């Protein structure tokens, strides 16, 4: 799999109060970004990460002993994992991230991306 992008993870662990997330996020990144990992389905993700959850079209990983949540979108055909949001468990519980991440919207089509008609989501 190819993780896009590590910068979002790094930005989170460098933020004040989240320093303890660096080790677990690096470990997750190293595992998932390894060339031997080639998920073809949700079942394979779940086999690798038993505590992962499927929320709409997003895969949510528990990070750092359930202290953090990592929201991703996994595109199996292209072997890409997009980092949508990293947050503390408390923020995850508020459910505001679902609208921000677009987990209940279909992924953009190639045609929409190519034509530049993809609707952009607001990021915080």
N, CA, C and O of each residue as an XYZ file, in Angstrom:
496
protein
N       0.850     -1.169      0.000
C       0.000      0.000      0.000
C       0.896      1.232      0.000
O       2.051      1.187      0.424
N       0.345      2.305     -0.475
C       1.062      3.582     -0.458
C       0.240      4.565      0.374
O      -0.911      4.855      0.049
N       0.841      5.073      1.449
C       0.144      5.989      2.344
C       0.359      7.415      1.866
O       1.484      7.833      1.594
N      -0.748      8.159      1.767
C      -0.719      9.547      1.320
C      -1.432     10.374      2.382
O      -2.648     10.221      2.503
N      -0.827     11.177      3.109
C       0.561     11.534      3.128
C       1.073     11.511      4.557
O       0.331     11.785      5.500
N       2.342     11.184      4.707
C       2.968     11.111      6.021
C       2.993     12.480      6.694
O       3.012     12.566      7.922
N       2.992     13.539      5.909
C       3.049     14.904      6.457
C       1.878     15.179      7.399
O       2.050     15.869      8.404
N       0.711     14.662      7.100
C      -0.446     14.870      7.969
C      -0.237     14.173      9.315
O      -0.621     14.699     10.360
N       0.373     12.989      9.282
C       0.686     12.282     10.528
C       1.715     13.067     11.331
O       1.555     13.272     12.534
N       2.765     13.500     10.658
C       3.841     14.246     11.316
C       3.311     15.545     11.919
O       3.676     15.911     13.037
N       2.463     16.227     11.186
C       1.871     17.464     11.702
C       1.095     17.226     12.980
O       1.089     18.071     13.875
N       0.440     16.080     13.069
C      -0.325     15.762     14.274
C       0.599     15.467     15.444
O       0.420     16.033     16.523
N       1.592     14.586     15.255
C       2.429     14.214     16.387
C       3.350     15.344     16.835
O       3.856     15.318     17.958
N       3.575     16.339     15.971
C       4.390     17.491     16.365
C       3.568     18.569     17.076
O       4.134     19.497     17.654
N       2.260     18.455     17.037
C       1.386     19.434     17.689
C       1.473     19.257     19.209
O       1.599     18.135     19.698
N       1.408     20.351     19.941
C       1.474     20.261     21.403
C       0.390     19.336     21.963
O      -0.778     19.416     21.583
N       0.803     18.477     22.857
C      -0.136     17.566     23.499
C      -0.296     16.227     22.813
O      -0.961     15.341     23.350
N       0.292     16.055     21.646
C       0.145     14.798     20.919
C       1.473     14.081     20.708
O       1.569     13.172     19.883
N       2.490     14.488     21.449
C       3.826     13.931     21.260
C       3.854     12.413     21.453
O       4.649     11.720     20.818
N       2.987     11.899     22.329
C       2.970     10.458     22.585
C       2.394      9.649     21.424
O       2.436      8.419     21.450
N       1.866     10.311     20.426
C       1.315      9.599     19.269
C       2.370      9.285     18.213
O       2.109      8.512     17.290
N       3.559      9.874     18.337
C       4.566      9.686     17.284
C       4.941      8.222     17.079
O       4.915      7.731     15.950
N       5.283      7.528     18.139
C       5.680      6.124     18.007
C       4.603      5.262     17.370
O       4.876      4.567     16.391
N       3.380      5.290     17.904
C       2.317      4.466     17.314
C       1.982      4.858     15.868
O       1.714      3.985     15.042
N       1.993      6.165     15.554
C       1.698      6.579     14.179
C       2.808      6.161     13.223
O       2.535      5.740     12.099
N       4.055      6.274     13.664
C       5.174      5.813     12.831
C       5.083      4.302     12.592
O       5.319      3.828     11.481
N       4.743      3.563     13.630
C       4.618      2.106     13.498
C       3.506      1.748     12.513
O       3.685      0.876     11.663
N       2.361      2.419     12.625
C       1.258      2.176     11.694
C       1.705      2.488     10.267
O       1.484      1.689      9.357
N       2.333      3.645     10.072
C       2.788      4.069      8.747
C       3.780      3.058      8.165
O       3.654      2.657      7.008
N       4.752      2.654      8.960
C       5.768      1.714      8.484
C       5.131      0.399      8.054
O       5.491     -0.165      7.020
N       4.192     -0.081      8.845
C       3.529     -1.344      8.496
C       2.703     -1.215      7.215
O       2.858     -2.008      6.286
N       1.836     -0.224      7.176
C       0.897     -0.095      6.055
C       1.620      0.287      4.763
O       1.233     -0.164      3.685
N       2.644      1.096      4.859
C       3.353      1.568      3.671
C       4.329      0.531      3.112
O       4.937      0.761      2.066
N       4.483     -0.595      3.788
C       5.413     -1.632      3.338
C       4.907     -2.285      2.052
O       3.708     -2.507      1.886
N       5.818     -2.582      1.165
C       5.427     -3.152     -0.137
C       4.765     -4.523     -0.017
O       4.061     -4.953     -0.931
N       4.987     -5.210      1.102
C       4.364     -6.516      1.287
C       2.877     -6.403      1.638
O       2.138     -7.380      1.515
N       2.440     -5.230      2.071
C       1.024     -5.022      2.412
C       0.295     -4.614      1.136
O       0.598     -3.580      0.540
N      -0.655     -5.426      0.729
C      -1.414     -5.162     -0.497
C      -2.863     -5.573     -0.286
O      -3.340     -6.548     -0.866
N      -3.555     -4.807      0.557
C      -4.939     -5.133      0.857
C      -5.800     -5.093     -0.392
O      -5.665     -4.202     -1.230
N      -6.679     -6.063     -0.502
C      -7.626     -6.119     -1.609
C      -9.066     -5.927     -1.140
O      -9.978     -5.766     -1.951
N      -9.257     -5.946      0.177
C     -10.620     -5.835      0.709
C     -10.584     -5.404      2.172
O      -9.542     -5.420      2.828
N     -11.762     -5.018      2.655
C     -11.910     -4.645      4.052
C     -11.514     -5.807      4.961
O     -10.925     -5.584      6.018
N     -11.822     -7.018      4.574
C     -11.488     -8.191      5.376
C      -9.993     -8.312      5.635
O      -9.579     -8.719      6.721
N      -9.188     -7.964      4.650
C      -7.735     -8.026      4.813
C      -7.241     -6.927      5.755
O      -6.297     -7.140      6.516
N      -7.869     -5.765      5.707
C      -7.524     -4.688      6.644
C      -7.851     -5.150      8.060
O      -7.034     -5.010      8.970
N      -9.035     -5.693      8.237
C      -9.500     -6.152      9.549
C      -8.611     -7.273     10.082
O      -8.391     -7.366     11.290
N      -8.102     -8.121      9.197
C      -7.195     -9.188      9.624
C      -5.885     -8.609     10.151
O      -5.312     -9.147     11.099
N      -5.406     -7.524      9.551
C      -4.173     -6.860      9.991
C      -4.389     -6.026     11.248
O      -3.541     -5.999     12.140
N      -5.523     -5.351     11.311
C      -5.832     -4.442     12.414
C      -7.212     -4.790     12.957
O      -8.222     -4.262     12.492
N      -7.247     -5.663     13.924
C      -8.508     -6.151     14.476
C      -9.389     -5.073     15.085
O     -10.608     -5.230     15.149
N      -8.781     -3.975     15.536
C      -9.579     -2.916     16.156
C     -10.020     -1.850     15.155
O     -10.664     -0.877     15.545
N      -9.690     -2.013     13.881
C     -10.115     -1.042     12.856
C     -11.626     -1.135     12.668
O     -12.237     -2.182     12.883
N     -12.210     -0.006     12.259
C     -13.658      0.047     12.027
C     -13.929      0.613     10.645
O     -13.174      1.441     10.136
N     -15.000      0.158     10.059
C     -15.463      0.688      8.785
C     -16.597      1.658      9.094
O     -17.626      1.256      9.637
N     -16.417      2.931      8.754
C     -17.420      3.969      9.000
C     -17.738      4.605      7.655
O     -16.951      5.396      7.137
N     -18.883      4.262      7.093
C     -19.189      4.716      5.735
C     -18.142      4.149      4.792
O     -17.933      2.937      4.743
N     -17.485      5.025      4.044
C     -16.426      4.582      3.137
C     -15.038      4.782      3.738
O     -14.037      4.635      3.038
N     -14.968      5.114      5.017
C     -13.688      5.355      5.689
C     -13.305      4.173      6.564
O     -14.160      3.463      7.093
N     -12.011      3.983      6.703
C     -11.479      3.002      7.639
C     -10.857      3.789      8.784
O     -10.007      4.652      8.566
N     -11.287      3.485     10.005
C     -10.809      4.187     11.197
C      -9.955      3.222     12.009
O     -10.387      2.126     12.365
N      -8.728      3.663     12.292
C      -7.783      2.859     13.062
C      -7.655      3.429     14.468
O      -7.617      4.645     14.653
N      -7.589      2.539     15.461
C      -7.286      2.930     16.841
C      -5.773      2.999     16.946
O      -5.073      2.058     16.572
N      -5.273      4.111     17.453
C      -3.835      4.328     17.537
C      -3.442      4.631     18.974
O      -4.163      5.323     19.694
N      -2.307      4.113     19.378
C      -1.762      4.453     20.694
C      -2.620      3.996     21.847
O      -2.949      4.792     22.727
N      -2.989      2.736     21.861
C      -3.773      2.218     22.977
C      -5.136      2.854     23.100
O      -5.626      3.082     24.206
N      -5.752      3.141     21.966
C      -7.097      3.701     21.922
C      -7.142      5.178     22.320
O      -8.216      5.708     22.603
N      -5.982      5.849     22.344
C      -5.946      7.273     22.674
C      -6.252      8.153     21.469
O      -6.728      9.277     21.625
N      -5.984      7.652     20.277
C      -6.140      8.439     19.054
C      -6.895      7.638     18.006
O      -6.958      6.410     18.050
N      -7.466      8.379     17.063
C      -8.147      7.765     15.921
C      -7.528      8.304     14.641
O      -7.247      9.496     14.523
N      -7.324      7.418     13.698
C      -6.778      7.757     12.388
C      -7.839      7.407     11.348
O      -8.160      6.236     11.149
N      -8.374      8.421     10.694
C      -9.431      8.219      9.699
C      -8.778      8.214      8.317
O      -8.050      9.140      7.960
N      -9.046      7.172      7.556
C      -8.433      7.009      6.239
C      -9.475      6.623      5.203
O     -10.587      6.214      5.535
N      -9.096      6.761      3.963
C      -9.879      6.189      2.870
C      -8.934      5.265      2.124
O      -7.880      5.694      1.654
N      -9.306      4.008      2.016
C      -8.473      3.002      1.359
C      -9.038      2.757     -0.040
O     -10.202      2.389     -0.203
N      -8.196      2.968     -1.030
C      -8.573      2.678     -2.416
C      -7.837      1.407     -2.825
O      -6.663      1.441     -3.195
N      -8.541      0.302     -2.751
C      -7.920     -1.001     -2.989
C      -7.368     -1.153     -4.407
O      -6.252     -1.649     -4.556
N      -8.097     -0.750     -5.461
C      -7.561     -0.947     -6.818
C      -6.227     -0.234     -7.062
O      -5.349     -0.771     -7.737
N      -6.077      0.974     -6.513
C      -4.838      1.725     -6.745
C      -3.821      1.526     -5.624
O      -2.720      2.073     -5.677
N      -4.192      0.739     -4.606
C      -3.299      0.434     -3.488
C      -2.845      1.699     -2.750
O      -1.670      1.842     -2.410
N      -3.780      2.601     -2.512
C      -3.471      3.850     -1.812
C      -4.327      3.977     -0.557
O      -5.491      3.579     -0.526
N      -3.708      4.545      0.477
C      -4.404      4.849      1.723
C      -4.252      6.341      1.953
O      -3.141      6.832      2.155
N      -5.354      7.060      1.924
C      -5.341      8.502      2.118
C      -5.632      8.822      3.580
O      -6.633      8.369      4.135
N      -4.749      9.606      4.199
C      -4.951     10.051      5.570
C      -5.920     11.222      5.517
O      -5.607     12.262      4.937
N      -7.082     11.062      6.114
C      -8.076     12.133      6.124
C      -7.993     12.963      7.393
O      -8.092     14.189      7.345
N      -7.812     12.299      8.530
C      -7.791     13.042      9.791
C      -7.189     12.171     10.890
O      -7.402     10.959     10.932
N      -6.437     12.811     11.772
C      -5.934     12.181     12.990
C      -6.458     13.019     14.139
O      -6.393     14.248     14.096
N      -6.979     12.361     15.168
C      -7.572     13.126     16.265
C      -7.529     12.331     17.557
O      -7.429     11.104     17.544
N      -7.606     13.051     18.680
C      -7.735     12.358     19.963
C      -9.087     11.655     20.049
O     -10.046     12.045     19.383
N      -9.148     10.633     20.864
C     -10.376      9.852     21.018
C     -11.557     10.728     21.405
O     -12.673     10.499     20.938
N     -11.333     11.720     22.243
C     -12.413     12.604     22.705
C     -13.035     13.361     21.531
O     -14.257     13.499     21.463
N     -12.208     13.849     20.610
C     -12.715     14.552     19.424
C     -13.471     13.591     18.507
O     -14.487     13.958     17.916
N     -12.979     12.378     18.395
C     -13.639     11.351     17.585
C     -15.056     11.099     18.088
O     -15.988     10.958     17.296
N     -15.211     11.046     19.390
C     -16.521     10.766     19.984
C     -17.561     11.838     19.685
O     -18.759     11.562     19.756
N     -17.136     13.048     19.355
C     -18.086     14.126     19.055
C     -18.734     13.965     17.672
O     -19.715     14.648     17.376
N     -18.218     13.098     16.842
C     -18.780     12.766     15.522
C     -18.769     13.897     14.499
O     -19.348     13.728     13.425
N     -18.153     15.024     14.767
C     -18.096     16.114     13.790
C     -17.216     15.764     12.603
O     -17.398     16.309     11.515
N     -16.277     14.871     12.799
C     -15.325     14.492     11.763
C     -16.005     13.790     10.589
O     -15.484     13.823      9.475
N     -17.133     13.169     10.811
C     -17.795     12.420      9.736
C     -18.148     13.314      8.560
O     -17.963     12.918      7.409
N     -18.651     14.510      8.827
C     -18.955     15.460      7.758
C     -17.706     16.047      7.136
O     -17.661     16.280      5.928
N     -16.691     16.287      7.953
C     -15.440     16.856      7.460
C     -14.701     15.906      6.539
O     -14.105     16.333      5.551
N     -14.735     14.627      6.854
C     -13.964     13.646      6.099
C     -14.711     13.097      4.888
O     -14.097     12.502      4.002
N     -16.008     13.285      4.840
C     -16.784     12.792      3.703
C     -16.940     11.281      3.683
O     -17.013     10.676      2.614
N     -16.991     10.677      4.849
C     -17.074      9.221      4.937
C     -18.391      8.652      4.412
O     -18.479      7.465      4.100
N     -19.400      9.489      4.318
C     -20.675      9.004      3.822
C     -20.978      9.524      2.424
O     -22.111      9.452      1.949
N     -19.945     10.049      1.775
C     -20.038     10.455      0.375
C     -19.231      9.453     -0.445
O     -18.239      8.912      0.043
N     -19.641      9.205     -1.668
C     -18.845      8.286     -2.485
C     -17.498      8.913     -2.819
O     -17.381     10.137     -2.884
N     -16.487      8.085     -3.030
C     -15.196      8.635     -3.430
C     -15.325      9.330     -4.780
O     -16.189      8.970     -5.580
N     -14.476     10.321     -5.040
C     -14.566     11.026     -6.319
C     -14.271     10.084     -7.484
O     -13.446      9.176     -7.378
N     -14.953     10.317     -8.577
C     -14.707      9.503     -9.767
C     -13.497     10.042    -10.503
O     -13.120     11.201    -10.334
N     -12.898      9.204    -11.312
C     -11.739      9.639    -12.105
C     -12.132     10.774    -13.039
O     -11.355     11.703    -13.263
N     -13.341     10.693    -13.581
C     -13.796     11.720    -14.513
C     -13.907     13.075    -13.806
O     -13.497     14.096    -14.358
N     -14.452     13.089    -12.603
C     -14.599     14.346    -11.861
C     -13.238     14.939    -11.520
O     -13.054     16.155    -11.582
N     -12.297     14.091    -11.164
C     -10.956     14.569    -10.837
C     -10.283     15.135    -12.086
O      -9.670     16.202    -12.047
N     -10.405     14.410    -13.183
C      -9.769     14.821    -14.443
C     -10.350     16.138    -14.951
O      -9.619     16.979    -15.473
N     -11.645     16.317    -14.801
C     -12.300     17.535    -15.290
C     -12.251     18.684    -14.289
O     -12.685     19.794    -14.596
N     -11.733     18.428    -13.111
C     -11.648     19.474    -12.102
C     -12.982     19.826    -11.483
O     -13.137     20.909    -10.918
N     -13.946     18.930    -11.578
C     -15.277     19.217    -11.033
C     -15.473     18.612     -9.652
O     -16.560     18.692     -9.080
N     -14.427     18.011     -9.123
C     -14.540     17.430     -7.801
C     -14.790     18.529     -6.780
O     -14.091     19.542     -6.755
N     -15.781     18.318     -5.952
C     -16.098     19.275     -4.903
C     -15.056     19.150     -3.800
O     -14.785     18.053     -3.311
N     -14.482     20.265     -3.418
C     -13.461     20.257     -2.378
C     -14.114     20.300     -1.008
O     -15.105     20.999     -0.799
N     -13.545     19.543     -0.076
C     -14.035     19.538      1.294
C     -13.207     20.515      2.112
O     -12.009     20.684      1.884
N     -13.862     21.148      3.060
C     -13.140     22.042      3.972
C     -12.336     21.231      4.954
O     -12.835     20.254      5.513
N     -11.109     21.620      5.169
C     -10.235     20.964      6.141
C      -9.906     21.945      7.243
O      -9.784     23.147      7.010
N      -9.766     21.423      8.431
C      -9.379     22.268      9.571
C      -7.947     22.024      9.918
O      -7.424     22.636     10.850
